[in-house]
Amino acid sequence: MPPREAALELASLSRHAAKNRAFWERQSDAYQKRHAAQLAENAGLAWGVWQIPEAELRVLGDVAGKDILELGCGAGQWSISLAKLGARPVGLDLSSRQLEHARRAMTAAGVEFPLVEASAEDVPLADAGFDIVFCDHGAFNFADPRRLVPQCARLLRSEGLLAFSMVTPVLDIFWDNEREAVGDRARNDYFEHRGFEDEEGVDFQLPYGEWIRLFRANGFVVENLVELRPPPDATTSYDLVPLDWARRLPAEHIWQARKAADEATRGTGRLGPADGD
């Protein structure tokens, strides 16, 4: 088990990680205040800005008894609920201020688990320590996927699950960086687009084909791509996209990928006789 807390080595951060960390150090308090009520509605167990319940999507499955790493845990709403369901979570975040919120929330909830202050591109935890690595937006919006996916592969055990939500390449095609809003006209080159940088931070993206090739290169098998479509009466405290836009085009999605079985465990009989008949 990792230490109760591990501090971030600021000198080791990439330029974009340092910039994103500075943003969250400034904005953490306002973010938690603005979205606290919505995040509390499903006790953290909901996906995306429209908070579609995990109970409906079943992305993570049965978490009891599993070691789970949340990359970009913020105030720990997800991990706190996973701990209450019998999981053994670890929360990682780039922002010390976000982790202060997580510590207070853990105390209020009566649960305890390790918190790690680190970049998801350089996680100071041992290889093959987790059954699930996941985030709801979190690190996969703000970290370079070419560094992040190999880290996830290293951290997961054989046949472990990688699951994460983030904005889609479709949204990014229609994103107007000057207005900081989506529109109805394509503005960005799908094949050349790799994310945005503005005065506040850096976001990353890849075309779908590159995502799949990156997963395969790091030993993952893609199991599902859930394109989130909010219900007609959905509400949100986030201003990512208007509801009617998100119902016509996928603004967010969830990747589910499974780390391929190690050679040592492949073919050793996960199916019992009854299952195989």
C-alpha positions in Angstrom: 0.0 0.0 0.0 1.4 3.5 -0.8 2.1 6.0 1.9 -0.7 7.9 3.5 0.4 10.9 1.5 3.2 11.6 -0.9 4.2 15.2 -1.8 4.8 16.4 -5.3 8.3 17.2 -6.6 7.6 20.4 -8.4 10.9 20.5 -10.2 10.0 17.3 -12.0 6.8 18.7 -13.6 6.6 19.2 -17.4 5.7 22.8 -18.5 2.1 21.9 -19.2 1.7 20.1 -15.9 3.1 23.1 -14.0 0.7 25.4 -15.8 -2.3 23.2 -15.1 -1.3 22.8 -11.5 -1.1 26.5 -11.0 -4.6 26.9 -12.5 -6.1 24.3 -10.1 -4.3 25.9 -7.1 -6.1 29.2 -8.0 -9.5 27.7 -8.9 -10.0 24.8 -6.6 -12.0 26.6 -3.9 -14.3 28.2 -6.4 -14.7 25.0 -8.4 -15.7 22.9 -5.3 -18.1 25.6 -4.1 -19.8 25.9 -7.5 -20.2 22.2 -8.2 -20.5 20.7 -4.7 -24.3 20.3 -4.8 -24.3 18.5 -8.1 -21.5 16.2 -7.2 -23.2 15.3 -4.0 -26.4 14.2 -5.7 -25.0 10.9 -6.7 -22.4 10.8 -3.9 -19.8 11.2 -6.6 -20.8 8.0 -8.4 -21.8 9.7 -11.7 -20.0 10.4 -15.0 -19.4 13.6 -16.9 -20.9 17.1 -16.6 -24.4 15.8 -16.9 -23.7 13.3 -14.0 -25.0 10.1 -15.6 -25.1 7.5 -12.7 -22.5 4.8 -12.5 -25.4 2.5 -11.4 -26.9 3.1 -14.9 -23.7 2.8 -17.0 -21.9 0.1 -14.9 -18.4 1.2 -16.2 -16.4 0.0 -13.2 -18.5 -3.0 -12.2 -18.3 -4.6 -8.8 -15.6 -2.6 -6.9 -15.6 -4.4 -3.6 -12.2 -5.7 -2.6 -10.5 -4.0 -5.5 -7.5 -1.7 -5.5 -8.4 1.4 -7.4 -6.4 4.5 -8.4 -8.3 7.7 -9.3 -6.2 10.0 -11.5 -7.2 13.6 -10.8 -9.4 12.9 -7.8 -10.1 16.5 -6.9 -12.0 16.5 -3.6 -12.3 12.8 -3.7 -16.0 12.4 -4.2 -15.6 9.3 -6.3 -13.0 7.6 -4.2 -14.9 8.3 -1.0 -17.9 6.5 -2.4 -15.8 3.7 -3.7 -14.3 3.2 -0.3 -17.8 2.9 1.2 -18.6 0.2 -1.4 -15.7 -1.8 -0.1 -12.9 -0.8 -2.5 -9.4 0.2 -1.6 -9.0 3.5 -3.4 -6.0 5.8 -3.8 -6.6 9.4 -4.8 -4.0 11.2 -6.9 -4.1 14.9 -7.9 -1.7 17.4 -9.2 -3.1 20.2 -6.9 -2.3 20.3 -3.2 -5.4 22.6 -2.8 -7.7 20.0 -4.3 -6.2 17.4 -1.9 -7.0 19.7 1.0 -10.6 19.5 0.0 -10.3 15.7 -0.3 -8.9 15.4 3.2 -11.7 17.4 4.7 -14.3 15.4 2.8 -12.7 12.1 3.9 -12.9 13.1 7.5 -16.5 14.2 7.2 -17.4 10.8 5.5 -15.5 8.8 8.1 -13.3 7.0 5.6 -9.5 7.0 5.1 -7.3 6.1 2.1 -4.0 7.3 0.7 -3.7 10.6 -1.2 -0.8 11.2 -3.5 0.2 14.7 -4.8 1.7 14.0 -8.2 1.5 14.3 -11.9 -0.4 11.4 -13.6 2.4 11.4 -16.2 4.9 10.3 -13.5 3.1 8.4 -10.7 5.3 7.5 -7.7 3.6 4.2 -7.1 4.7 0.6 -7.7 4.1 -1.4 -10.8 1.0 -3.6 -11.1 -0.6 -2.3 -7.9 -4.2 -1.8 -9.1 -7.2 -3.6 -10.5 -8.7 -0.4 -11.8 -7.3 2.9 -12.9 -9.9 5.5 -13.7 -10.9 9.1 -13.7 -14.0 11.2 -14.5 -12.5 13.8 -16.7 -9.5 14.5 -14.3 -6.1 13.6 -15.6 -7.1 12.5 -19.1 -8.2 16.1 -20.0 -5.0 17.7 -18.7 -2.1 15.2 -19.1 -0.3 14.1 -22.3 -1.9 10.8 -23.3 1.3 9.6 -24.8 2.8 9.7 -21.3 -0.4 8.9 -19.4 -1.5 5.6 -21.1 1.9 3.9 -20.5 1.7 4.9 -16.9 -1.7 3.3 -16.6 -0.4 0.1 -18.2 2.5 0.0 -15.7 0.2 0.6 -12.7 -2.5 -2.0 -13.7 -2.4 -5.7 -12.9 -2.9 -8.2 -15.7 -6.5 -7.9 -17.0 -7.0 -4.7 -15.0 -9.4 -2.1 -16.2 -8.6 1.4 -17.5 -11.7 3.6 -17.6 -11.9 7.4 -18.1 -14.2 10.1 -19.3 -13.2 13.2 -21.2 -14.4 15.5 -23.9 -14.6 14.0 -27.4 -12.7 14.9 -30.6 -16.1 15.9 -31.9 -16.5 18.6 -29.3 -13.0 19.8 -30.1 -13.7 20.1 -33.8 -16.5 22.6 -33.0 -14.7 24.4 -30.1 -14.1 28.1 -30.6 -11.1 28.9 -28.5 -11.6 32.7 -28.5 -15.2 32.4 -27.3 -14.4 29.3 -25.1 -17.6 27.7 -26.3 -18.8 25.2 -28.9 -20.8 26.3 -32.0 -22.5 24.7 -35.0 -19.6 25.2 -37.4 -16.4 23.0 -37.5 -13.4 25.2 -36.6 -10.5 22.8 -36.0 -8.7 20.2 -38.1 -9.6 16.8 -36.8 -6.5 15.1 -38.1 -4.1 17.8 -36.8 -5.8 18.7 -33.5 -4.0 17.6 -30.4 -5.5 19.9 -27.8 -5.7 23.6 -26.8 -3.6 25.9 -24.7 -4.7 29.2 -23.4 -3.5 31.6 -20.7 -4.9 29.3 -17.9 -4.0 25.8 -18.9 -3.4 23.0 -21.4 -5.9 20.4 -22.6 -4.9 17.3 -24.7 -6.8 15.3 -27.3 -6.1 12.7 -30.0 -8.1 11.5 -33.0 -9.9 8.2 -32.5 -7.5 6.1 -34.5 -4.5 7.4 -32.5 -6.3 6.6 -29.2 -6.8 3.0 -30.4 -3.2 2.6 -31.6 -1.9 4.1 -28.3 -4.0 1.6 -26.3 -2.8 -1.3 -28.4 0.8 -0.2 -28.2 0.6 -0.4 -24.5 -1.1 -3.7 -24.2 -4.7 -2.7 -23.9 -7.8 -4.2 -25.5 -10.6 -1.7 -26.0 -13.8 -3.1 -24.6 -16.2 -0.2 -25.0 -16.6 3.5 -25.9 -19.6 5.0 -24.2 -20.7 8.2 -25.9 -22.6 10.1 -23.1 -26.0 11.5 -24.1 -27.8 13.4 -21.4 -31.5 12.8 -20.8 -33.9 15.5 -22.1 -34.4 17.0 -18.7 -30.8 17.0 -17.6 -29.3 19.9 -15.7 -25.7 20.7 -14.8 -23.7 23.2 -12.9 -21.0 23.0 -15.6 -21.0 25.2 -18.7 -19.1 22.9 -21.1 -21.9 22.6 -23.7 -25.6 23.5 -24.0 -28.0 20.6 -23.4 -29.4 20.6 -26.9 -25.9 20.4 -28.4 -24.9 17.5 -26.1 -28.0 15.6 -27.2 -27.2 16.0 -30.9 -23.5 15.4 -30.8 -21.3 13.5 -28.3 -19.5 16.1 -26.1 -18.1 13.5 -23.7 -17.3 9.8 -23.8 -15.9 7.1 -21.6 -13.2 4.7 -22.8 -13.1 1.3 -21.3 -9.9 -0.7 -22.0 -8.6 -3.9 -20.5 -4.9 -4.7 -19.9 -4.2 -7.9 -21.8 -3.5 -11.0 -19.7 0.2 -11.6 -19.0 1.7 -14.6 -20.7 2.1 -16.3 -17.3 -1.6 -16.1 -16.6 -3.1 -16.3 -20.1 -5.0 -19.5 -20.7 -4.8 -20.6 -17.0 -8.6 -21.2 -16.8 -10.6 -18.3 -15.6 -13.6 -20.1 -16.8 -14.8 -23.0 -14.7 -16.4 -26.2 -16.2 -19.9 -24.8 -15.9 -18.9 -21.6 -17.6 -17.2 -23.3 -20.5 -20.1 -25.7 -21.2 
